[in-house]
Amino acid sequence: MSNTRMSNTAADPLVRERVQRGRSGAIVVAVVLVATVLLAWLGAGAKQGFLDPEAYDAVGSRAVAALLEQQGVTVVKVRSTDDAVAAFTSSGAASTSLLVTNPDLLTAAQVKRLTTAGPDRTGPATTILVAPTGPIALDAWAPAVDPSDSATNDVREPDCSWRPAALAGGARAGGVSYTIDEGEAAAGQQAVEGCYLFEDDPTVINLVGPGDRNVSILGDPLVLTNDELPLVGNASLAVNALGQRSTLIWYLPSLAELDAAAGESFTDLIPDAVTFAVLQLAITVVLLALWRVRRLGPVVTEPLPVIVRSSETIEGRGRLYRRARARDRAAAALRAGAIERLRRRTGLATRCTPDMLVAAVSGRTARSGNEVRDLLYGGTPADDGALVRLADALDSFEREVART
C-alpha cells in the first residue's frame, strides 16, 4: 500500500509536467492558426501585384486603369496567351490595344500567336510593350529597336510629335533606353519615332507599320504604377498611350504560364526512383525525430562567462576605423547599411541597380535624383567631421523615407 502511494506521488510531477507541456504546445498551435487566418483575412481585402490593374499598392496600376475606364476604355485583364487571343478576337482587332507588362517572359510560340491572331491574322491594332529587352519580343514587334542602357528616372521633355507624348509634355521617363536602326525600320516599312531622350537614346518609342498598326514601347514600367502616376506628366502619358483604342487587353505574363506552356512541371522532371528515395528519407527523419524527442529534458539556462553588449561592439569597431583613418570603409559601411534598409523599404529586388534604387527613393521624397545619388553613392568624407555629418544625413534621410 505504501509502495503504491509512493510511486503515485513520484509519478504525479511527471504527469503534471507532460500535461502542461502538451497544453503549451496546443496553445502555440492555436496562436499560429489564428495569426495565419487573421493575416489571410487582412491580405484578402487589398490586391497587390506589380502593374496589376486591380492592385492598389504602390507598384500596382489600379489608378491608370480607373482613368482609362473614365475615358470610356474597356480594360480586360488576362493572365495567359489563350485569354489574350480570345479577348481581342472577340472584341475586334481594329478597336483593340494589347498591353504586355513583361514581354521578356513570352516564348517565341506565344509571341507568334499574339502577332498573328484575329480574323485578319495581323494581331491587335495597337501593341504596347513595357520595358522589353529580350530578342524574342523585340525581333517580333520592333526589329529595328535594340536596348541600349539603363536610364535614370528624371523629368524629360518628349522632343517628338507622337500624340500621347506631345499631350503629356514633361514626364519622369527612365528605365531602359533604346537605339533605333533607321535602315532596318525602313526595310520593315515601319515609321519610328523616339521620345524622352536619355543621352541621345529614346526611352519611349512608337512604331507605325503597314495597315496603321503601331507598336509603342515604354522603357519605364514605373510610369504605370500608382506611386509614380501623379508625378508631372506621367498620368497623361500613360492614359494616352494605353487609351489609343476603345478596348485595352491588359496582359500579365508569368513564369507559371511558361511552365504550363512547356507541358511539364518541375515534379514531372524528377525520376520516380528519386521521389521514392526522398519519401523514405522523410519518413526516416520523422521517425528519428520522434525517437529523439522523448530524450529531451527541460531547457537548462546557464550564465554566460562574459556578456558583451552590442553597443560596445559597435564602439570598438568605430575606434578601430578611427585609429586606422579608414574613413572610406566606415562611410562604405554606413552607406551599405542604409542602401539595404532603403531597398527593403521600397520593395526592390536584391540585385537592383543603383539607378533603380535612386529612382524609387527619390520618388518617395522631395529630393532630386542627384542629391540622393550623392548621399548614397558619393565620395569618401574628407575628415572625421564630414563622416559624422554623413552618418547624420543618412539617418535623417531614412527617417524621411519612412515617413513617406
C-alpha positions as CSV (number, residue, x, y, z in Angstrom):
1,M,0.0,0.0,0.0
2,S,2.7,2.4,0.9
3,N,4.8,1.5,-2.1
4,T,1.9,2.1,-4.4
5,R,1.3,5.5,-2.7
6,M,4.9,6.5,-3.0
7,S,5.1,5.5,-6.7
8,N,1.9,7.5,-7.4
9,T,3.4,10.5,-5.6
10,A,6.6,10.3,-7.6
11,A,4.6,10.0,-10.9
12,D,2.4,13.0,-10.2
13,P,5.0,15.7,-11.1
14,L,5.8,13.8,-14.3
15,V,2.2,13.6,-15.3
16,R,1.6,17.3,-14.5
17,E,4.7,18.2,-16.5
18,R,3.6,16.3,-19.5
19,V,0.1,17.7,-19.3
20,Q,1.5,21.3,-19.0
21,R,3.9,20.6,-21.9
22,G,1.0,19.3,-24.1
23,R,-1.2,22.3,-23.1
24,S,1.6,24.8,-24.0
25,G,2.1,23.1,-27.4
26,A,-1.7,23.3,-28.1
27,I,-1.7,27.0,-27.2
28,V,1.2,27.7,-29.6
29,V,-0.5,25.8,-32.4
30,A,-3.8,27.7,-31.8
31,V,-2.0,31.1,-31.8
32,V,-0.2,30.2,-35.1
33,L,-3.5,29.2,-36.7
34,V,-5.3,32.3,-35.5
35,A,-2.5,34.5,-36.7
36,T,-2.5,32.8,-40.1
37,V,-6.2,33.2,-40.6
38,L,-6.1,36.8,-39.5
39,L,-3.2,37.7,-41.9
40,A,-5.0,35.9,-44.7
41,W,-8.2,37.8,-44.0
42,L,-6.4,41.2,-43.8
43,G,-4.5,40.5,-47.0
44,A,-7.6,39.5,-48.9
45,G,-9.1,42.9,-48.7
46,A,-6.4,44.7,-50.8
47,K,-5.0,43.3,-54.0
48,Q,-1.3,43.6,-54.6
49,G,0.8,43.0,-57.7
50,F,3.3,44.7,-59.9
51,L,1.5,46.5,-62.8
52,D,-1.7,44.7,-61.9
53,P,-4.7,46.9,-63.0
54,E,-6.6,45.7,-59.9
55,A,-3.8,46.3,-57.4
56,Y,-4.0,49.3,-55.1
57,D,-0.4,49.1,-53.6
58,A,2.4,51.4,-54.7
59,V,3.6,49.3,-57.6
60,G,0.1,48.3,-58.7
61,S,-1.8,50.0,-61.6
62,R,-5.3,50.5,-60.4
63,A,-5.1,54.3,-60.8
64,V,-4.3,54.2,-64.5
65,A,-6.9,51.5,-65.1
66,A,-9.5,53.7,-63.4
67,L,-8.6,56.7,-65.5
68,L,-8.9,54.7,-68.7
69,E,-12.3,53.4,-67.7
70,Q,-13.4,57.0,-67.0
71,Q,-12.3,57.8,-70.6
72,G,-14.6,55.0,-71.9
73,V,-11.8,52.5,-72.5
74,T,-12.7,48.9,-71.6
75,V,-9.9,47.3,-69.6
76,V,-9.7,43.5,-69.9
77,K,-7.2,41.8,-67.5
78,V,-5.8,38.5,-68.7
79,R,-3.0,36.2,-67.4
80,S,-2.5,33.8,-70.3
81,T,-1.9,33.9,-74.1
82,D,-5.1,31.9,-74.7
83,D,-7.2,34.5,-72.8
84,A,-5.4,37.4,-74.6
85,V,-6.0,35.9,-78.1
86,A,-9.6,35.1,-77.2
87,A,-10.2,38.6,-75.9
88,F,-9.1,40.6,-78.9
89,T,-10.5,38.1,-81.3
90,S,-14.0,38.6,-79.8
91,S,-13.6,42.4,-79.4
92,G,-12.3,43.1,-82.9
93,A,-8.6,43.6,-83.7
94,A,-9.2,47.1,-85.2
95,S,-10.5,48.5,-82.0
96,T,-8.2,46.7,-79.6
97,S,-4.9,47.6,-77.9
98,L,-2.7,44.9,-76.3
99,L,-0.6,45.8,-73.3
100,V,2.2,43.3,-72.4
101,T,3.6,44.2,-68.9
102,N,6.6,41.8,-69.1
103,P,7.2,40.8,-72.7
104,D,10.5,39.1,-71.9
105,L,8.7,36.2,-70.3
106,L,7.0,35.3,-73.5
107,T,8.3,32.4,-75.7
108,A,8.6,32.6,-79.4
109,A,5.4,30.5,-79.8
110,Q,3.4,32.8,-77.6
111,V,4.7,35.9,-79.4
112,K,3.7,34.4,-82.8
113,R,0.2,33.7,-81.5
114,L,-0.2,37.2,-80.3
115,T,1.1,38.8,-83.5
116,T,-0.9,36.6,-85.9
117,A,-4.2,36.3,-84.0
118,G,-7.6,37.7,-85.1
119,P,-9.7,37.4,-88.3
120,D,-7.0,39.1,-90.5
121,R,-4.1,37.2,-88.9
122,T,-2.3,40.5,-88.1
123,G,-2.9,40.8,-84.3
124,P,-4.3,43.8,-82.5
125,A,-4.2,47.3,-84.0
126,T,-2.0,48.7,-81.2
127,T,0.5,46.9,-79.0
128,I,2.2,48.5,-76.0
129,L,5.3,46.7,-74.6
130,V,6.7,47.6,-71.2
131,A,10.5,47.7,-71.0
132,P,11.3,44.8,-73.4
133,T,14.9,43.9,-73.6
134,G,14.9,40.3,-74.9
135,P,15.4,39.4,-78.6
136,I,12.2,37.4,-78.9
137,A,9.8,40.2,-78.2
138,L,11.8,42.9,-79.9
139,D,12.5,40.9,-83.1
140,A,8.8,40.2,-83.5
141,W,7.3,43.6,-82.8
142,A,10.2,46.1,-83.3
143,P,13.2,44.5,-85.2
144,A,14.7,48.0,-85.7
145,V,14.9,48.6,-81.9
146,D,17.6,47.4,-79.6
147,P,18.1,48.0,-75.8
148,S,20.9,50.5,-75.1
149,D,21.3,51.4,-71.4
150,S,19.6,51.9,-68.1
151,A,18.1,55.5,-68.0
152,T,17.7,57.5,-64.8
153,N,14.2,58.3,-63.8
154,D,14.3,62.1,-64.3
155,V,11.8,64.5,-65.8
156,R,12.4,64.9,-69.5
157,E,10.6,66.6,-72.4
158,P,9.2,64.5,-75.2
159,D,11.1,66.1,-78.1
160,C,8.8,64.3,-80.5
161,S,5.5,64.6,-82.3
162,W,3.9,61.3,-81.1
163,R,0.5,62.4,-79.8
164,P,0.5,60.8,-76.4
165,A,3.9,62.2,-75.6
166,A,3.2,65.6,-77.0
167,L,0.0,65.8,-74.9
168,A,1.8,64.7,-71.8
169,G,4.8,67.1,-72.1
170,G,7.4,66.6,-69.5
171,A,7.3,63.2,-67.7
172,R,9.6,61.1,-65.4
173,A,10.7,58.7,-68.2
174,G,13.6,56.3,-67.3
175,G,14.0,52.6,-67.1
176,V,15.5,51.3,-70.4
177,S,16.8,53.4,-73.3
178,Y,17.0,52.1,-76.9
179,T,18.8,52.6,-80.1
180,I,17.0,52.7,-83.5
181,D,18.2,51.3,-86.8
182,E,16.6,53.6,-89.3
183,G,17.6,51.4,-92.2
184,E,16.0,48.3,-90.7
185,A,12.9,50.2,-89.9
186,A,12.6,51.4,-93.5
187,A,13.1,47.8,-94.7
188,G,10.3,46.7,-92.4
189,Q,8.0,49.5,-93.6
190,Q,7.9,50.9,-90.1
191,A,8.0,54.6,-89.3
192,V,9.8,55.1,-86.0
193,E,9.7,58.0,-83.6
194,G,11.7,58.2,-80.3
195,C,10.7,60.3,-77.4
196,Y,12.2,61.3,-74.0
197,L,15.9,61.0,-74.8
198,F,18.5,59.9,-72.4
199,E,22.0,60.6,-73.7
200,D,20.6,60.7,-77.3
201,D,18.7,57.4,-76.9
202,P,14.9,57.4,-76.5
203,T,13.2,55.7,-73.6
204,V,9.7,55.8,-75.3
205,I,9.3,54.7,-78.9
206,N,6.3,54.5,-81.3
207,L,6.5,52.5,-84.5
208,V,3.8,52.6,-87.2
209,G,3.7,49.8,-89.7
210,P,1.6,48.6,-92.6
211,G,-2.1,48.9,-92.1
212,D,-1.7,51.7,-89.4
213,R,-0.8,49.0,-86.9
214,N,1.5,50.6,-84.3
215,V,3.8,49.3,-81.6
216,S,4.6,51.5,-78.6
217,I,7.5,50.8,-76.2
218,L,7.6,52.3,-72.7
219,G,11.0,51.9,-71.3
220,D,10.0,52.7,-67.7
221,P,7.3,50.5,-66.0
222,L,7.1,52.9,-63.1
223,V,5.2,55.3,-65.3
224,L,2.1,53.0,-64.9
225,T,2.3,52.5,-61.2
226,N,0.0,54.1,-58.6
227,D,3.0,55.7,-56.9
228,E,4.5,57.4,-59.9
229,L,1.3,58.2,-61.9
230,P,0.6,61.6,-60.2
231,L,4.1,62.9,-60.9
232,V,4.4,65.6,-63.7
233,G,3.0,64.3,-67.0
234,N,3.1,60.6,-66.2
235,A,-0.7,60.2,-66.0
236,S,-1.3,61.9,-69.3
237,L,1.4,59.8,-71.0
238,A,0.1,56.6,-69.5
239,V,-3.6,57.3,-70.3
240,N,-3.0,58.5,-73.9
241,A,-0.5,55.7,-74.7
242,L,-2.8,52.9,-73.3
243,G,-6.1,54.5,-74.4
244,Q,-5.5,54.6,-78.2
245,R,-8.3,52.1,-78.8
246,S,-11.7,51.5,-77.2
247,T,-10.6,48.2,-75.7
248,L,-7.3,47.5,-73.8
249,I,-6.3,44.0,-73.1
250,W,-4.0,44.1,-70.1
251,Y,-1.8,41.0,-70.3
252,L,0.2,40.0,-67.2
253,P,2.6,37.2,-68.3
254,S,4.0,34.9,-65.5
255,L,6.5,32.1,-65.1
256,A,3.6,29.8,-64.1
257,E,2.2,30.2,-67.6
258,L,5.6,29.4,-69.1
259,D,5.7,26.2,-67.1
260,A,2.2,25.3,-68.3
261,A,3.2,26.1,-71.9
262,A,6.2,23.8,-71.7
263,G,3.8,20.9,-70.8
264,E,5.9,19.7,-67.9
265,S,6.2,20.8,-64.3
266,F,9.2,20.6,-62.1
267,T,7.9,17.4,-60.4
268,D,7.4,15.8,-63.8
269,L,11.1,16.1,-64.4
270,I,12.0,14.2,-61.2
271,P,12.5,10.4,-61.8
272,D,10.2,8.1,-59.8
273,A,13.2,6.5,-58.0
274,V,14.3,9.8,-56.7
275,T,10.8,10.6,-55.4
276,F,10.6,7.2,-53.6
277,A,14.0,7.7,-52.1
278,V,13.1,11.3,-50.8
279,L,9.9,9.9,-49.4
280,Q,11.8,7.2,-47.5
281,L,14.3,9.7,-46.2
282,A,11.5,12.0,-45.0
283,I,9.8,9.1,-43.1
284,T,13.2,8.2,-41.6
285,V,13.8,11.7,-40.4
286,V,10.3,11.9,-38.8
287,L,10.8,8.6,-37.0
288,L,14.2,9.7,-35.8
289,A,12.8,13.0,-34.5
290,L,10.0,11.2,-32.7
291,W,12.5,8.8,-31.1
292,R,14.9,11.5,-30.0
293,V,12.2,13.9,-28.7
294,R,11.5,11.5,-25.8
295,R,15.0,12.0,-24.5
296,L,14.9,15.8,-24.4
297,G,14.5,17.2,-21.0
298,P,13.6,20.7,-19.9
299,V,15.7,23.6,-21.1
300,V,18.5,24.5,-18.8
301,T,19.8,28.1,-18.6
302,E,23.4,28.7,-17.9
303,P,25.0,32.1,-17.1
304,L,27.4,33.3,-19.8
305,P,31.0,33.8,-18.7
306,V,31.2,37.2,-20.5
307,I,28.3,39.4,-21.7
308,V,29.3,41.9,-24.4
309,R,26.7,44.5,-25.2
310,S,26.1,45.3,-28.9
311,S,26.9,48.9,-28.3
312,E,30.4,48.0,-27.1
313,T,31.0,46.0,-30.3
314,I,29.9,49.0,-32.4
315,E,32.1,51.4,-30.4
316,G,35.1,49.1,-30.7
317,R,34.8,48.8,-34.4
318,G,34.4,52.6,-34.7
319,R,37.6,53.1,-32.7
320,L,39.4,50.7,-35.0
321,Y,38.2,52.6,-38.0
322,R,39.3,55.9,-36.4
323,R,42.7,54.6,-35.4
324,A,43.3,53.3,-39.0
325,R,41.9,56.5,-40.5
326,A,39.7,54.2,-42.6
327,R,37.0,56.8,-43.3
328,D,36.4,55.2,-46.7
329,R,35.5,51.9,-45.1
330,A,33.4,53.5,-42.4
331,A,31.5,55.5,-45.0
332,A,31.0,52.5,-47.2
333,A,29.7,50.5,-44.2
334,L,27.2,53.3,-43.3
335,R,26.0,53.6,-46.9
336,A,25.8,49.9,-47.4
337,G,23.5,49.5,-44.3
338,A,21.4,52.5,-45.4
339,I,21.1,51.2,-49.0
340,E,20.0,47.7,-47.8
341,R,17.3,49.2,-45.5
342,L,16.0,51.5,-48.2
343,R,15.9,48.7,-50.7
344,R,13.8,46.6,-48.4
345,R,11.5,49.5,-47.6
346,T,10.9,50.3,-51.3
347,G,10.3,46.6,-52.1
348,L,13.1,46.4,-54.8
349,A,14.9,43.2,-55.7
350,T,18.2,42.2,-54.1
351,R,20.1,42.8,-57.3
352,C,18.6,46.1,-58.1
353,T,20.9,48.7,-59.8
354,P,21.8,52.0,-58.2
355,D,19.7,53.8,-60.7
356,M,16.6,51.8,-59.8
357,L,17.2,52.5,-56.1
358,V,17.8,56.2,-56.6
359,A,14.7,56.4,-58.8
360,A,12.5,54.6,-56.3
361,V,13.8,56.5,-53.2
362,S,13.7,60.0,-54.9
363,G,10.1,59.3,-55.9
364,R,9.1,59.0,-52.2
365,T,10.8,62.2,-51.1
366,A,11.2,65.8,-52.3
367,R,14.9,65.3,-53.1
368,S,16.3,65.2,-56.6
369,G,17.9,62.1,-58.0
370,N,21.4,63.7,-58.0
371,E,21.0,64.6,-54.3
372,V,20.0,61.0,-53.4
373,R,22.9,59.6,-55.5
374,D,25.5,61.8,-53.9
375,L,24.2,60.8,-50.4
376,L,24.1,57.0,-51.1
377,Y,26.9,56.6,-53.6
378,G,29.1,59.7,-53.1
379,G,32.8,60.0,-52.4
380,T,34.9,59.5,-49.3
381,P,34.4,62.1,-46.5
382,A,37.4,64.4,-46.2
383,D,37.7,64.3,-42.4
384,D,36.0,62.8,-39.3
385,G,33.6,65.7,-39.1
386,A,32.4,65.0,-42.6
387,L,32.0,61.3,-41.7
388,V,29.8,62.3,-38.7
389,R,27.7,64.6,-40.9
390,L,27.3,61.8,-43.5
391,A,26.0,59.4,-40.7
392,D,23.6,62.1,-39.5
393,A,22.4,62.8,-43.1
394,L,21.8,59.1,-43.8
395,D,19.9,58.7,-40.6
396,S,17.7,61.7,-41.4
397,F,17.2,60.5,-44.9
398,E,16.0,57.1,-43.8
399,R,13.5,58.7,-41.4
400,E,12.3,60.9,-44.2
401,V,11.7,57.9,-46.5
402,A,10.0,56.0,-43.6
403,R,7.6,58.9,-43.1
404,T,6.5,59.0,-46.7
